[in-house]
Structure formats: C-alpha cells, structure tokens
C-alpha cells in the first residue's frame, strides 16, 4: 500500500542508458583507438638530432617581447588629431564666452584698445587667448601701423604697394616688407683688450673694455646716435629729441631702400666739423622681426664750414654726390673704420631693464648677436 501511494521511492528498472549513482570513484574511460590502416607504417629516415632549432626560439622570443612592447595604449589614438578651432567671436554660431574680461569689454572697445598699442605689444596680446588672436587680425590695426612706419612714402604709394605686392593684406605687408623698428633701441656691444700699466709686477695687466653704439630711429627720417660705455637701462632715458648737450646724443638723417639698406649721415659739431656716414643692412632672426642691423661701412670725413653755411635741410642731400673717400677739409682726412662693427641688436623699450646687454664684462665678456 505504501508503494501505491508513493511513500517509498520506486527505483526504475535497470537500462543500458541509466547509471545508478555511486559513491565509489569510477574508472576513467578507455580511450577510443581507431583501426590502423595497413599502409600506415612506412619506412622513414632516421631522426637527425643535429638540427639547430635556435632560430625558431629566437623568433618566438621576438614575438613574446613584441607582445609587451606593443601594449594597447588608448591615448596613442589621440596623436595627430587636430582639435577644430572655435569659430570667431563675431560668428553667429559661436558659443557665448564666459570669461569675465570678455563680458565687461565689448568688441568695439577691445579694438579701440588694441588700436592704441604698439605693434610689439599687439603681437604679445595675440598670444593671450584665441579671441584676442582673432581680434588682432583686424586689418585696421595693421593698416595704421604700416602707414605710420612708412609715412614718408605717402598714403597713396602705400595703398598701391599693398594692393600690387601684398595681396591687399596690411598684415602681410608688415611682416614681409623690410622696415626699421621705432619702438626701441638698436644696440651694438663692442669689446677690445687694453693692456694696463705694469706696477711692481712681473706680468702686465690686461683689461677688457666694453662700449656701446646706440641708434634710435623715427618715422620722419631722423635718428639719434650715441657712443657710451653706459648700459642700456641708463642710456634709454636720454635717447629722445630733447636730449641735452651733456648727454652727447647726436641727430642725423637716414633713408631706407627697398632691398633693406640704410644710408645714414650725421654731423659732429666742434672746432672742426666731422661728417659720419654709415651704411647698414636690416635683417631679422625670424620672419618679420627686423631686429638686426649689419654694419657694412662706417666712414668719417671732413666738411668745410663754408659749405654748411645756414644749411638746415637733410644732410644726405648735402653729401649725395660725394665719393666714399672724399673729404672737403684737408685737416680731417677720410677714414674708413674697421673696428667696432658688431651688428646692432634691437632692444624694445619694455625690455631695456632686463636685457642681457646690461651684464658687465665679468659675467659676459663677449656677446654673439646672431
């Protein structure tokens, strides 16, 4: 009766497909062996144990080392991908700028401020942010700079030149056209060795003497010239048109040709007038820098006082027809100087106090202008 009501388990009948679980471990199954074909055993050559398998191991080591070296680095996928620039600030698709200074300064006021900057300061402002960079590309800023620098050529001549030679781009004209910078000083640092006096010593003392040539140009065709052992930070204070006679600052006239050569002339006042004529060439360490002046020739000649008379015009017009070695005063011969011809280096007014040219001879005995 218990079997009928299912009180006790009913074991099924043994079948070839049913295995009764057992606690005893079973033996591993016997592997299946396929019948061997009759022609399987063929005569083979004896194994050669002298085969060199080292190249195979070397190739395996190479693959194994390559697996470590060529590890997946996700950041390498970012190399060579340029981030698209943000649209200009005056574009309709540009996002609102959250910078506080850009919220306080409207675009018209920002252009007005940039218009009062010097070109050197304007280039530094372009490195602040992307918005200022796009703002400095305004053509009116570079047009004013070009017209001020080449004002002697006239407005019409400058407009014709920018349209014919520089694709109507004032900025391109500013960068590619040779020009003389007027926002600083051109400094030539010259050194020479001077033998001292022997006093109670067996060896002669040797002194390194350092002196400077200073040039400051103006867009009107005038320039200032000074020779002094004083540093740049001291001379920059007196290099202006109202300098006194004690500052020993001399005025002259210059012209700039299209190939970058500068013709200069100035008159030394004194008991005998001495005319100084210089020929320089402007160049730059980078495109548009114009921060070097190579000295091609420095010539001093004599001038007759009767020729000067009441001459108040351009000195270059007075000596335009003169030969290079011509002198009009027998007491002052023509001399072509071969010393002190170190190239001039441009120093902006903002860097006059921090320039390396202010270092004494003890720290910098010779300066390479580059």
DADA-V75039 format. One line per field, one symbol per residue. ss: DSSP state (H for helix, E for strand, - for the rest). burial: 1 if it has 24 or more other ideal C-beta (glycine too) atoms within 12 Angstrom, else 0. A space follows every 10 residues. Layout:
ss=???
burial=???
This chain:
ss=---------- ---------- ---------- ---------- ---------- ---HHHHHHH HHHHHHHHH- ---HHHHH-- ---------- ---------H HHHH--HHHH HHHHH---HH HHHHH----H HHHHH---HH HHHHHHHHH- HHH-HHHHHH HHHH-----H HHHHHH---- ---EEEEEEE EEEEE----- -----EEEEE EEEEEEE--- -EEEEEEE-- -HHHH----- ----HHH--E EEEEEE---- EEEEEEEE-- ---EEEEEEE EEE------- -EEEEEEEEE EE--HHHH-- ----HHHH-- ---------- ----EE---- ---EEEEEHH H----HHH-- ----------
burial=0000000000 0000000000 0000000000 0000000000 0000000000 0000000000 0000000000 0000000000 0000000010 0000001000 0000000001 1001101011 1110110000 1101111110 1111111111 0010000100 1100000001 1011001111 1111111111 1000000000 0000000001 1111111100 1111111101 1110110110 0000001011 1111110001 0111111100 0011111111 1111000111 1111111111 1110000000 0000110110 0100001100 0101000000 1111111110 1100101100 1000001010
